[in-house]
Amino acid sequence: MVVPSFAALLTDRFAAALPEPGFDPQVRLSEHADLQADGILGLARALGRNPRQLASEVAGRLAGTDGLIADRQVAGPGFVNVTLSGAALLGRVAERLADPRLGLGEPQAGVRTVLDYSHPNVAKEMHVGHLRSTIIGDALARVLTHLGGTVVRQNHIGDWGTQYGMLIQYLAEHPADTSALTVRYKTAYALFGSDPAFAERSRRRVVALQGGDPDSLAAWRAMVEESARYFSEVYDRLGVLLTGADTAGESSYNPMLTGVAEDLERLGVARISDGALCVFGAHDADAAPLIVRKSDGGFGYPATDLAAVRHRVAVLHADRIVYVVDARQAPHFRMVFDAARRAGWLPPRVEAVHAAFGMVLGADGRPFKTRSGDTAPLVGLLTEAVERATAVVAAKNPRLGAAELAARGRDVGIGAVKYADLSTSRTRDYLYDPDRMMALTGNTGVYLQYAHARLCSILAKAGDPAATAAAAAVTVTGVPLHDAERALILRLDGFGDVLAGVAGHCEPHRLCTYLYDLAQTVTAFYERCQVLKAPQPVRDNRIAVCALTARTLSTGLGLLGIAAPQRL
Ligand code: ARG
C-alpha cells in the first residue's frame, strides 16, 4: 500500500488549483501552519501578477471535499499556509501503522542498480576510505532494496596488476617470512626498489602470471584468498550485506581487456599516441588522456573500468550504475563514463553516478591514519569503538547482564562508527572522532538508539501496541491535537519523501538528518504532551503516534545498517 505524504498530496492539489505549466508549489513543513507553499511568488512574478492576489485565488480553490484541509491562509508576500484537519493527520498515522512497510510502497520497483562499493585492494591495508565506501554503499543497498529496487552488489577489489607479480616473487623467495600480508607487501615493495636483480625476477614473474603459469597463479590465488578472509572479517564485524559472492575483482575483467582495447580503437573512441592506446577527452583535447593500453602492451585501472561498465550494462542489465568511490577519482570516472558513452556501451537510458565521498580526517584535522604495521588496523578500530560503547552503555544502565551488555555494546559501537560517517554529507571530509561519535546527546547514532529504546519502553508499559494502533483508527475525529503532536505526525509523514531523496541522490545523510529531527521532535512531544496518563481517546491516539515513531526510527536505523535494540 502506498500512502502518499501530505506534501505530495498538497503539491498535486496546488497544481490542480493553478494549472500553469512550470508551476512548482514547493510545499514544505512550516512553523506558521502545518505546511506552506512558497512557489506562487515566483510564478506571479513570471506572469506579471500580484502575488498576494494570486495566492488568495489559489487558496480559495484548494478546499476539496475530502476534509483534508481545515484552514488555509495567505501569508507574507504571497505564501499559502495550510492547516490539515486533525482527522486527516490521525487517520494517516493509522494507515501507516496498518501497513507492514509503513505506506512506503515500492517506488524503485523495476529499477536495477549495479552498486560498486567497498573495493579494497588485495595485500594492502584496508583503510578508512574503504570503510567509508563500505558503510555508504551498504546503506544505499539497503534503501534501494527496501524501496523495491534490485541491487547487484559489485565488490571491485584490486586483485590484479604488476605489483602482485612482485609480491608473489617475494613470497616464493622468502617462505619463512610469516608477517602479515600487508607487511610482506611493503617489504617486497622496498626490495623491488633497492635490489635490481629482484626487480628483474619480479618482472619475469608478472609475465609468467599473465601468461597463466600454474605455480604463479596458485600463489596469486592463495594470496587473494588470504586477503578475502580479512575483508570478510571486517564485513562481519561491521554487519554489512557484502559477501564473497559479491566480489567481482579487477582480475575478472582480464579476459575482456584485449577486446575492449580493440573495440575502442575500431570505434574511433581511442587512438594510438606515443605507442599507448588513449582516449582523449571530447571537450578538452589538452587534458591528460585515459590510457587504455600502455605502450608496453599492459592494461591498467582505466581499461578494467571500461570493461566493467560494458559488462554491467550488457550482462548485468544495469539501469543505473553507482560507484561509491573517493572524490579524488572524479576525473577517472568522468573519462571512463565519457568513453563508454561514446562507445555506445553506456546508452543514454543507463545512468552512471560517481557517488563521491570526502576524505576521512583524524580528530586533529589531518588525514586519518591507523597505526601502520598493525595486522588489521580496521578491525582494531572497530574493536576500540565497541569497547568504548560498552563502557557508555554500562554506565547508563548498570543492571544489564553480561551477555546483553556485550550485544548492546556492539550495537552502539558499530552504530556509532556508521552513523558518524553516514551523517556527514557524503562529499564533505569527515572527522573520525571516537569521543564525539559516542556522545549521548547531539546528532549521534546512540542518541537515536536511545530515542527508540525510550519509545519501546513507553509502548511496553502501554500494553499491546498493535491493539492500540487499531483503536487509533476509530477514534480519530473530534479530538483536538496538541501542536507538538501535530509536528510529530507531520515529521513522520515525510519518511517516504526523504527515502526517495536518499535513493535519487545517493545521499544517506538525508536519512540521518531526518531521523535526528524526528528524535528531537518526539522529545519535544513528550515534554509537552502526556502519553500514558492522558485521558482517552487521546491516550490511544498518542500511543499510536509513539508506535509509528518507534517503527519509523527502527526502520530508518535499519536502512542505515544500524541496530535499534528495544532496550539499552
Ligand atoms: N580499489 C580501488 C581503490 O582502492 C577502488 C575501486 C573503485 N571501483 C572502481 N570500479 N574503480 O582505490
Residues whose N, C-alpha, C, O or C-beta is under 5 A from the ligand:
A	BS01	LIG	D116 H119 P120 H156 I157 G158 D305 V325
